[in-house]
């Protein structure tokens, strides 16, 4: 079994439909895969498009 910790980072829009769903999914994924941690950062939508 591999005990290596994996840390993933993502960027999503600063809106509840964009942020809340990915955070909830990341939390559930971490429960099933404790060696993987996913963190999300909010950005204003115009800064993502550029």
N, C-alpha and C positions, 0 to 999 in steps of 0.2 A: 504494500500500500504506500502511496506517495503522500508524504506529509508536508510537501512544499506549499507554502502560502502563495497564493496568486492574488494580486490586487489589480482590479480593473477600474478605470475612471472614464466617465462619460459626461457629455454636455447636452443639455436639453433646454427647451424654451422655458421661460419664466411664466408658466401658466399651469393651472392645476391639472389640465388634461395631459400636459406634457411631462410634468414633474411627478405628480402623485403616483401615476401608474408605473413608471419605471422604478421608483423607489420601492413600491410594494413588491414588484416582481423581483427586484434585487434582494430584498429581505427574504423572500420565500426561497429564492435560489440559494442563498447563503445557508438557510436552514437545511437544505438538502445536500449542499456541498460546502461544509464548514471551512475548507481550505481556500475557498474563493470569496473575496470581498469586493463588492462593486459599490463605488461611490459616484454620485451624480452631482453636477454643478449646474446651477441655473444661469442662463444668459438671456438678455433681452433679444427677442427674435431678430431684430435688424442686425445685431452683431453676429448671429449665427450665419446669416446669408452672405455676409461679406467675406 
